[in-house]
Amino acid sequence: MADRPHLVVPLLKAFYWFDEGLQAYLRHRGWRGVSRPQSMVMANVVMGVTRPTDIARNLGVSRQAIHVTIGQMIKKGMIELRDDPNDRRGKTVVISATGRAMRRDAQTAMVILTKALQSRIGARHIAALHAAFAADWGRPPTDYPPASKGRRKGSG
């Protein structure tokens, strides 16, 4: 395993491959100026994460940054911000009619990209990827051994 990069490196490259293909397809279909952060907000909403604070946490950005992105998306008509039925103080993100049309095009793009990838790496590898990503990974480990002496948090 030492001769291979950490798994996160090819995983991130794969994500970028799909996102760049998605962005190109959306441009081809006439959707202009959809940024990666905007597509990540849409992906979160599709997964059922609709509170801006939860989306910000998932994306590792500040609440302020997510509100800027959400504001841009509202101006483009992609989403709406509605009162949270479970929390009177909160808001939830809802995909608008325009956003649903964009989502249909994004779903078509994913089918096209998956077929293209399958023709390049084979159906067996696609099936293995599906199985690996659909498996229950459980929670990330948190029981790490103590840090060695001489290395402090934030150094190196």
N, C-alpha and C positions, 0 to 999 in steps of 0.2 A: 504494500500500500504506500510505502514511502516514495515510490517512483511516480505515483499519480498525484495530481493536485487534490486538494481538499474537495470533497463532494460539492461544497457550496459554489466553487468556481464554475464547473460545468453546468450546474443547476442555474446559476445566474446567467451564464451565456445562453442557455436554452430559453430562459425567460426573455432575454433581450431579443433573441431570434424571433420568438413569437410576437413580441410587442412591436418590433419593427415591421414585421409582416402585417400585423393588424393595422398599424398606422398607415402603411402604404395602401392597404385595401380600403380603409375608410376614406383616404384622400381620393382614391380612384372612384369611389361611390359618391363623391361630392361633399363629404364631411370635412370641413377645413378647420385646421388649428386645434385638433384634439391632442392635448399634451399627455405625456406619460402619467403625471399625477392625476389628471382628469380620468384617464382610463382606469387607473388604480382605484379611484373613488367609485367609479361605476362597478368595477369588479367586486368591491366590498359590499356595495348595496345589493348586487345580485346574490351574493353569499348570505345576505340577511343582516349584515352589519350596517345599520342605518343611522345611528347616533353619531354626530360629528366628532365627539370626543373619542368614541371607540374607533372610528375610522382613523383619526390622527394617531392613536396608540398603535393600531395595526401597521400603519405606514411609517411610524417612527418620526413623526413630525409634530410640531407644536399645534395647539388648537388654533392659534392665530393663522398659521400657514394653511391649515385645512379650511378655515373659513374664507381665506382669500381664494383658494381653489374652488370651493363650493360657490362663492359669489360669481366667479367667472363662468361656471357651469350654468348657473341660474340665468345669467345674461344671455348665454347661448341657447337657452331653452331646453337644456339636456335634463335638468332635474328641477324639483321644487323642494322647498323647505316647509314642512308642516309641523304643527304642534304635536308633541309626543302624547299619545293617548294614555300612556302609563306614568307620565311625569309632566305636570302642568308647566314647569319651568323649562323643560327641554324641548328640543326640536328633533325631527327625523328627516332624513333625505328620502325622497320618493322620485322614482324615474318618471319623467313627463312623457307625453305622447311622442314628442320629438325624440326623446331619449330611448323610448321603446323601439322606434324605427331604426335608430342607430344601433341598438342592441341586436336587432335582427340581422343587420349587416355584419356586425361583429361576430355573431354566431356563424354566419356563412363563411366569414374569413377564417374562423377556427377550423371549420371542416376542410376548407381548401388547404390551409397550412398543414393540417394533420395528414391529409392525403399526400401532399408534397413531401413531407418528412417520411412518410411510410415508403414512398417510392425511392427515397434516398437511403434509408437505414433498414427497411424491411418491416413487415407486419409483426414478426416475432419480437423485435425490439420495442415496437409501439405497444404491444400487449404487455411486455415486461414493465415498461414505464407506467402504464395504467395500473398494473397490479401493485407496483412499488409505491406509487403515490396514493393509491386508494387504501393501502394497508393502514391499520391503526398503529401509529408511531408512539402513542402515549404522550405524556407530558415530557418536555425536555428535562434531562437530568439536572439536578441541583446539588448533588452530594459530591462535590469536588474535593480532592485532598487539599490540605492547607498549602498556601503559596510557599515556595522556597524562600529562605532568608536571602536578603540582598535584593529581592525584587519587590518593589512596592507598587501599589495600585497607581496607574497613570505613568509609570516609568517604561521606557523602552518602546 
